[in-house]
Amino acid sequence: MNFVFLLFLGICVLLLILAVIGLSKPSMVEMRESIKINSTPEALFPFLADFEKFVVWSPWTANDPHMKMTFSGQKGEIEHRYEWKGNAQVGEGWMQIVHIHPNERIEIDLKFGKRNTSKTGFTIKQLGGETLVTWFLSTDIGQNPLSRLMGPIMKKYILRDFNKGLNNLKTLLES
């Protein structure tokens, strides 16, 4: 009986510690990944502002070759939209351009599954003969301490995918 009580007490203390650590983490998670590409902003921009070109280099497209994709709105303009529904690896969601400054910045609303809408997009800056592309994401993971504990893990995997996608884009544009 004493052992069971101590085990229960230990589990409660561990859960309390995890909850306190989780609550100390921010609910907003922001990330960005950049790459230099040997291209001009004008040549690069359509691969960011046209979702039909985005899916060619996206790190997630290869995860489900049978993913259902639909595109709507005028390519490269506000309200251009991409919706997808795929396997467990890619899930379902949508992206829609909400702000665009040609050859410099694109802001996109992103809805993935049942999560809150996130902000994502790209900035573009010419640096001599190269162009610096930065892919950014800002999302609110909520007040749940467990979600907040998962934030750094989520960030690690998303940044890995951003890096993969940007390298795909670099290969596509430089070949």
C-alpha positions in Angstrom: 0.0 0.0 0.0 2.8 2.4 0.9 4.5 1.7 -2.5 1.3 2.5 -4.4 0.8 5.7 -2.5 4.4 6.8 -3.2 4.1 5.9 -6.9 0.8 7.9 -7.1 2.4 10.8 -5.3 5.4 10.7 -7.6 3.3 10.7 -10.7 1.3 13.7 -9.4 4.4 15.6 -8.6 5.8 14.8 -12.1 2.6 16.0 -13.7 2.6 19.2 -11.7 6.2 19.9 -12.7 5.4 19.3 -16.4 2.4 21.6 -16.1 4.5 24.3 -14.5 7.2 24.0 -17.2 4.6 23.9 -19.9 2.9 27.0 -18.6 6.3 28.8 -18.6 6.7 28.3 -22.3 5.3 30.9 -24.7 2.0 30.2 -26.5 3.3 31.9 -29.6 5.8 30.0 -31.6 7.8 31.9 -34.3 10.3 30.4 -36.7 12.1 31.3 -39.8 14.5 29.6 -42.2 16.6 31.3 -44.9 18.6 30.4 -48.0 20.6 32.2 -50.6 19.6 31.3 -54.2 21.5 32.3 -57.3 18.5 33.9 -58.9 16.8 37.3 -59.2 13.7 38.2 -57.1 11.7 38.5 -60.3 12.5 35.0 -61.4 12.0 33.5 -57.9 8.8 35.3 -56.9 6.4 33.3 -59.1 7.5 30.1 -57.3 6.4 31.6 -54.0 3.2 33.5 -55.1 1.7 30.7 -57.3 0.6 27.7 -55.2 0.6 25.5 -58.3 4.4 26.2 -58.5 4.8 26.0 -54.7 3.6 22.4 -54.6 6.4 21.5 -57.0 9.1 22.3 -54.5 7.1 22.0 -51.2 8.7 19.6 -48.7 5.3 18.0 -48.1 4.2 17.1 -51.6 6.4 14.0 -51.8 4.9 12.7 -48.5 1.6 11.9 -50.3 1.7 11.5 -54.1 -2.1 10.9 -54.1 -2.9 14.1 -52.1 -6.0 15.9 -53.4 -5.1 19.5 -54.2 -7.3 22.4 -55.4 -6.3 25.9 -56.3 -8.5 29.0 -56.6 -8.2 32.7 -57.1 -5.8 34.6 -59.3 -2.3 33.2 -59.1 0.1 35.6 -57.4 -2.6 37.8 -56.0 -4.5 38.3 -52.7 -7.0 35.5 -52.2 -5.1 33.0 -54.3 -5.8 29.8 -52.4 -4.5 26.3 -52.1 -6.4 23.5 -50.3 -5.2 20.0 -49.7 -6.4 16.7 -48.2 -3.9 13.8 -47.9 -2.7 11.0 -45.8 -1.7 11.2 -42.1 1.6 12.7 -42.9 0.2 15.8 -44.8 -3.3 16.0 -43.2 -5.6 18.6 -44.6 -5.8 22.3 -44.7 -5.5 25.5 -46.7 -3.3 28.4 -47.5 -4.4 31.8 -48.8 -2.4 34.9 -49.8 -3.5 37.8 -47.6 -0.8 40.4 -48.5 1.6 40.6 -51.4 4.4 43.0 -52.2 5.8 41.8 -55.5 9.4 40.5 -55.4 9.7 41.4 -51.7 7.1 39.8 -49.4 4.1 37.4 -49.3 1.9 36.9 -46.3 -0.3 33.8 -46.1 -3.0 32.6 -43.8 -2.5 28.9 -43.0 -5.1 26.6 -41.6 -3.9 23.1 -40.8 -6.4 20.6 -39.5 -8.4 21.8 -36.5 -5.6 24.2 -35.3 -5.9 27.9 -35.2 -5.1 29.9 -38.3 -1.3 30.7 -38.5 0.6 33.3 -40.4 3.3 32.2 -42.8 5.0 33.6 -45.8 8.2 34.6 -47.5 10.5 37.6 -47.6 12.8 38.2 -50.5 15.9 40.3 -50.5 18.5 40.8 -53.3 22.1 40.4 -52.1 24.4 41.1 -55.1 23.9 38.3 -57.6 21.9 36.2 -55.1 18.6 36.4 -53.5 17.9 35.7 -49.8 14.6 33.9 -49.3 13.2 33.6 -45.8 10.3 31.3 -45.0 8.5 32.3 -41.8 5.7 31.0 -39.6 4.0 32.4 -36.5 1.4 30.3 -34.7 -0.4 30.3 -31.4 -0.3 26.8 -29.9 -2.7 27.8 -27.1 -2.8 27.7 -23.3 -2.6 23.9 -22.9 0.7 23.1 -21.0 1.2 19.9 -23.0 0.9 21.8 -26.3 3.4 24.4 -25.0 5.8 21.6 -24.1 5.5 20.3 -27.6 6.2 23.7 -29.2 10.0 23.3 -29.4 9.6 19.9 -30.8 7.1 21.1 -33.4 9.5 24.0 -34.2 12.4 21.6 -34.8 10.4 19.5 -37.3 8.9 22.5 -39.1 12.3 24.2 -39.5 13.7 20.9 -40.9 10.9 20.8 -43.5 11.4 24.5 -44.3 15.1 23.8 -44.9 14.3 20.9 -47.1 11.7 22.9 -49.1 14.1 25.9 -49.6 16.8 23.6 -50.8 14.3 22.0 -53.2 13.5 25.6 -54.5 17.2 26.4 -54.8 17.8 23.2 -56.8 14.8 23.9 -59.0 15.9 27.5 -59.8 19.6 26.9 -60.1 19.4 23.9 -62.5 
